[in-house]
Amino acid sequence: MVKFGFFGKERFQRYRCKQCGKTFSYVPERPLDDLRVPMDKALQVLHLLVEGVGIRACERLTGINKKTVLAILEVAGRKCARLLDRKVRDVSVEFVQLDELWSFVNAKQINAKHPEHGDAYTFLAIDRKSKLIISHFVGKRDAFGAYSVMASLHKRIATHCQITTDGFAAYIPAVFSHFRSRVDFAQLIKQYGQPDWSLTERRYSPGKCIGARVGFRTGYPVEQEICTSHVERTNLSVRLFTRRFTRLTLGYSKKLANLKHAVVLFVAHFNFCRKHSAHGFTPAMEAGLTDHTWTIQELLSAS
């Protein structure tokens, strides 16, 4: 091969093969793949996104076009998905809690005209002690969603544990299919009264919780440890730090793919970069997956 000029504004060396005549360039590995956005600007965008700032607000604050902001989100989402799949493995847990978080894509379910539009639920499985989000899944609240999050959870935990979910019936065959009797499984089934539709604050909320009952499904769950309060508190963090989950605004997702990228970015940042007030460490540190608090740049480069 022989040198054959330069490529791009960075003037990367270009070469040509003397036998076949093909040309190619040596381009150093880029944390943002093919995006030619300055790294400091991309990090600024991601910092804003994980703090609950919307796409158009990022455009106004950084001066970067909204299409480029979405492209940065997509690249970061793909990298965070690979990072979580590689790093969150063989987790030692004692109590796992699962819950689903509602949002919607493009339109409310009644007006949805495409299979990907309408209701979109984010399934979260967390470790009660470390607050680590072990597994997540974005999709419909159906059997496929329950099976998907349980399949992900099954390959990530290494110890016998107790699993607690809400009363969603699809969890029962999903847990049995992936774990058989290797876990203690219980459901906390809350009972609600009829909502008062005359009160505006009840419009997007269920009625008042008037009681709860426990369903013992497999194994020998410890009754005192059957609760979903910790994962429901994590749901609040998702709504607080991800603009797409804020109710009654225009920040909702227009595409399902962008919602998935936003959720996986939140999960990676929550696990590795954000110190939890419960113990003063990041969930990944508390779970023994890392020994320090990561930066967003580390999230991009570690994958």
C-alpha positions as CSV (number, residue, x, y, z in Angstrom):
1,M,0.0,0.0,0.0
2,V,1.0,3.6,-0.5
3,K,-0.1,6.8,1.0
4,F,-2.9,8.5,-0.9
5,G,-3.7,11.9,0.6
6,F,-5.8,12.7,3.6
7,F,-9.4,12.3,4.7
8,G,-11.8,14.7,6.5
9,K,-11.3,17.9,8.5
10,E,-9.1,16.0,10.9
11,R,-6.9,15.0,7.9
12,F,-6.7,11.3,8.6
13,Q,-4.1,9.5,6.5
14,R,-5.5,7.8,3.4
15,Y,-3.9,4.7,1.7
16,R,-4.3,2.9,-1.6
17,C,-3.7,-0.8,-2.3
18,K,-1.2,-1.2,-5.1
19,Q,-2.7,-4.5,-6.2
20,C,-6.4,-3.9,-6.3
21,G,-6.5,-0.1,-6.3
22,K,-8.9,0.2,-3.4
23,T,-8.4,3.1,-1.0
24,F,-9.1,3.3,2.8
25,S,-8.4,5.5,5.7
26,Y,-7.0,4.9,9.2
27,V,-9.5,6.5,11.5
28,P,-8.8,6.2,15.3
29,E,-11.6,4.8,17.4
30,R,-14.2,7.4,18.1
31,P,-16.3,7.4,21.2
32,L,-19.2,8.7,19.2
33,D,-18.8,6.4,16.2
34,D,-19.3,8.3,13.0
35,L,-20.8,11.5,14.6
36,R,-18.5,14.5,14.0
37,V,-19.7,16.4,17.0
38,P,-17.1,17.8,19.4
39,M,-16.8,15.6,22.4
40,D,-17.4,18.4,24.9
41,K,-20.7,19.3,23.1
42,A,-21.9,15.7,23.0
43,L,-21.1,15.3,26.7
44,Q,-23.0,18.5,27.4
45,V,-26.0,17.1,25.6
46,L,-25.9,13.8,27.5
47,H,-25.6,15.6,30.8
48,L,-28.7,17.6,30.0
49,L,-30.6,14.5,28.9
50,V,-29.9,12.5,32.1
51,E,-31.0,15.5,34.2
52,G,-34.5,15.5,32.6
53,V,-34.0,18.2,29.9
54,G,-36.0,17.7,26.7
55,I,-34.7,17.4,23.1
56,R,-35.8,20.9,22.0
57,A,-34.5,22.4,25.3
58,C,-31.1,20.7,24.6
59,E,-31.2,22.3,21.1
60,R,-31.7,25.8,22.6
61,L,-29.1,25.4,25.4
62,T,-26.3,23.8,23.3
63,G,-26.9,25.3,19.9
64,I,-27.0,21.8,18.4
65,N,-29.7,20.8,16.0
66,K,-32.4,18.5,17.5
67,K,-31.6,15.9,14.8
68,T,-28.0,15.8,16.0
69,V,-29.2,15.6,19.6
70,L,-31.3,12.6,18.7
71,A,-28.3,11.1,16.9
72,I,-26.2,11.5,20.0
73,L,-28.9,9.9,22.1
74,E,-29.0,6.9,19.7
75,V,-25.3,6.4,19.7
76,A,-25.2,6.7,23.5
77,G,-28.2,4.3,23.9
78,R,-26.5,1.6,21.8
79,K,-23.3,1.9,23.7
80,C,-25.0,1.9,27.1
81,A,-27.0,-1.2,26.0
82,R,-23.8,-3.1,25.2
83,L,-22.2,-1.9,28.5
84,L,-25.1,-3.1,30.6
85,D,-25.2,-6.4,28.9
86,R,-21.5,-6.9,29.5
87,K,-21.1,-5.5,33.0
88,V,-24.3,-6.4,34.8
89,R,-23.7,-10.2,35.1
90,D,-23.4,-12.6,38.0
91,V,-25.0,-10.2,40.4
92,S,-25.4,-11.4,44.0
93,V,-28.9,-10.4,45.2
94,E,-31.2,-11.4,48.0
95,F,-34.4,-9.5,47.2
96,V,-35.5,-8.4,43.8
97,Q,-38.5,-6.2,43.1
98,L,-40.3,-5.7,39.7
99,D,-42.8,-3.1,38.5
100,E,-44.0,-1.5,35.3
101,L,-43.9,2.2,34.5
102,W,-46.5,3.7,32.0
103,S,-45.8,6.1,29.2
104,F,-46.9,6.4,25.6
105,V,-45.4,6.8,22.1
106,N,-46.7,9.2,19.5
107,A,-50.3,9.1,20.7
108,K,-52.5,7.7,23.5
109,Q,-53.6,4.2,23.0
110,I,-57.1,5.2,21.9
111,N,-55.6,7.2,19.0
112,A,-52.8,4.8,18.1
113,K,-52.6,3.9,14.4
114,H,-49.4,1.9,14.4
115,P,-48.4,-1.2,16.5
116,E,-45.5,0.7,18.1
117,H,-47.6,3.7,19.1
118,G,-49.8,4.0,22.1
119,D,-49.1,2.6,25.6
120,A,-45.5,1.8,26.3
121,Y,-44.5,0.2,29.6
122,T,-41.0,0.1,31.1
123,F,-40.4,-3.0,33.2
124,L,-37.8,-2.5,35.9
125,A,-36.1,-5.2,38.1
126,I,-34.1,-3.8,40.9
127,D,-32.0,-5.2,43.8
128,R,-33.6,-4.0,47.0
129,K,-30.3,-3.5,48.8
130,S,-28.0,-1.9,46.3
131,K,-30.8,-0.2,44.2
132,L,-29.1,-1.6,41.1
133,I,-31.4,-1.8,38.1
134,I,-30.6,-5.4,37.1
135,S,-32.9,-5.7,34.1
136,H,-35.3,-3.5,32.1
137,F,-37.6,-3.9,29.1
138,V,-39.6,-1.4,27.1
139,G,-42.7,-2.6,25.3
140,K,-46.4,-3.5,25.9
141,R,-47.7,-4.7,29.2
142,D,-48.3,-8.2,28.0
143,A,-46.9,-11.7,28.3
144,F,-44.0,-11.0,26.0
145,G,-42.9,-8.1,28.2
146,A,-43.0,-10.2,31.3
147,Y,-41.1,-13.1,29.7
148,S,-38.5,-10.7,28.2
149,V,-37.7,-9.0,31.5
150,M,-37.6,-12.4,33.3
151,A,-35.3,-13.8,30.7
152,S,-32.9,-10.9,31.1
153,L,-33.1,-11.2,34.9
154,H,-32.4,-14.9,34.8
155,K,-29.0,-14.5,33.0
156,R,-27.9,-11.7,35.3
157,I,-28.4,-13.0,38.8
158,A,-26.1,-15.6,40.3
159,T,-27.8,-16.4,43.7
160,H,-31.0,-17.8,45.0
161,C,-33.2,-14.8,45.8
162,Q,-36.8,-13.7,46.5
163,I,-38.7,-12.0,43.7
164,T,-41.6,-9.7,44.4
165,T,-43.9,-8.3,41.7
166,D,-47.3,-6.6,41.5
167,G,-50.4,-8.6,40.7
168,F,-49.7,-8.7,36.9
169,A,-50.8,-12.3,36.0
170,A,-48.3,-12.8,33.2
171,Y,-45.4,-12.8,35.7
172,I,-46.5,-16.2,37.1
173,P,-45.7,-18.3,34.0
174,A,-42.7,-16.1,33.1
175,V,-41.1,-16.8,36.5
176,F,-41.9,-20.5,36.4
177,S,-40.6,-20.8,32.8
178,H,-37.2,-19.2,33.6
179,F,-36.5,-20.0,37.2
180,R,-38.7,-23.1,38.0
181,S,-38.3,-23.5,41.8
182,R,-34.9,-21.8,42.0
183,V,-36.4,-18.6,43.5
184,D,-38.9,-17.6,46.1
185,F,-41.7,-15.7,44.3
186,A,-44.5,-13.7,45.7
187,Q,-46.9,-11.1,44.4
188,L,-48.2,-8.1,46.3
189,I,-51.7,-7.4,45.0
190,K,-53.0,-4.0,45.9
191,Q,-56.7,-3.3,46.0
192,Y,-58.1,0.1,45.0
193,G,-61.3,1.8,45.6
194,Q,-63.3,3.5,42.9
195,P,-61.6,6.8,41.8
196,D,-63.4,10.0,42.3
197,W,-63.5,11.4,38.7
198,S,-64.7,14.7,39.9
199,L,-61.2,15.4,41.3
200,T,-58.7,16.4,38.7
201,E,-55.8,14.9,40.6
202,R,-57.4,11.5,40.3
203,R,-57.6,11.8,36.5
204,Y,-54.3,10.0,35.9
205,S,-54.1,8.0,39.1
206,P,-55.9,4.9,40.4
207,G,-58.3,5.1,43.3
208,K,-57.2,5.1,46.9
209,C,-55.4,2.0,48.0
210,I,-57.8,0.3,50.4
211,G,-55.7,-2.8,51.1
212,A,-53.3,-5.4,49.8
213,R,-53.0,-9.1,49.8
214,V,-50.0,-11.4,49.3
215,G,-50.0,-14.2,46.8
216,F,-47.3,-16.9,47.5
217,R,-46.4,-18.4,44.1
218,T,-43.2,-20.5,44.5
219,G,-40.7,-21.4,47.1
220,Y,-40.8,-20.0,50.6
221,P,-40.9,-16.1,50.4
222,V,-40.3,-14.2,53.6
223,E,-43.6,-12.4,54.2
224,Q,-41.9,-9.4,56.0
225,E,-39.8,-8.8,52.8
226,I,-42.7,-8.8,50.3
227,C,-43.0,-5.3,49.0
228,T,-42.6,-3.2,45.9
229,S,-41.9,0.2,47.5
230,H,-38.3,0.4,46.4
231,V,-38.9,-0.2,42.8
232,E,-41.9,2.2,42.9
233,R,-39.4,4.8,44.2
234,T,-37.2,4.0,41.3
235,N,-40.1,4.7,39.0
236,L,-40.2,8.2,40.5
237,S,-36.5,8.7,39.6
238,V,-37.3,7.6,36.0
239,R,-40.0,10.2,35.7
240,L,-37.8,12.9,37.3
241,F,-34.7,12.4,35.2
242,T,-36.2,11.4,31.9
243,R,-38.2,14.0,30.2
244,R,-40.2,11.5,28.1
245,F,-42.0,10.3,31.2
246,T,-43.3,13.7,32.4
247,R,-47.0,13.7,32.2
248,L,-49.1,16.4,30.4
249,T,-46.3,17.9,28.4
250,L,-45.1,17.7,24.8
251,G,-42.0,15.8,25.9
252,Y,-43.4,12.3,25.1
253,S,-41.6,10.0,22.7
254,K,-42.6,10.2,19.0
255,K,-40.7,7.0,18.2
256,L,-40.4,3.8,20.2
257,A,-36.7,3.4,19.3
258,N,-35.9,6.8,20.9
259,L,-37.8,5.9,24.1
260,K,-35.7,2.7,24.3
261,H,-32.5,4.7,23.9
262,A,-33.5,7.2,26.5
263,V,-34.4,4.5,29.0
264,V,-31.2,2.5,28.6
265,L,-29.2,5.8,28.9
266,F,-31.0,6.5,32.2
267,V,-30.4,3.0,33.5
268,A,-26.7,3.1,32.7
269,H,-26.3,6.5,34.2
270,F,-28.4,5.6,37.3
271,N,-26.3,2.4,37.9
272,F,-22.8,3.7,37.3
273,C,-22.8,7.5,37.5
274,R,-25.4,8.7,40.0
275,K,-24.8,8.2,43.8
276,H,-27.9,6.9,45.6
277,S,-29.0,8.7,48.7
278,A,-29.8,5.4,50.4
279,H,-26.1,4.4,50.8
280,G,-24.0,7.2,49.3
281,F,-22.6,5.1,46.5
282,T,-23.6,4.3,43.0
283,P,-25.7,1.2,42.7
284,A,-23.0,-0.5,40.7
285,M,-20.4,0.2,43.5
286,E,-22.8,-1.1,46.2
287,A,-23.4,-4.3,44.1
288,G,-19.6,-4.8,43.6
289,L,-19.6,-4.3,39.9
290,T,-17.2,-1.4,40.0
291,D,-15.0,0.5,42.5
292,H,-15.6,4.1,41.6
293,T,-18.2,6.6,40.3
294,W,-18.1,6.7,36.5
295,T,-18.4,9.7,34.2
296,I,-20.6,9.8,31.2
297,Q,-17.5,9.7,29.0
298,E,-16.5,6.4,30.7
299,L,-20.0,5.1,29.7
300,L,-19.3,5.9,26.1
301,S,-15.7,4.6,26.0
302,A,-16.2,1.4,28.2
303,S,-18.5,-0.2,25.6
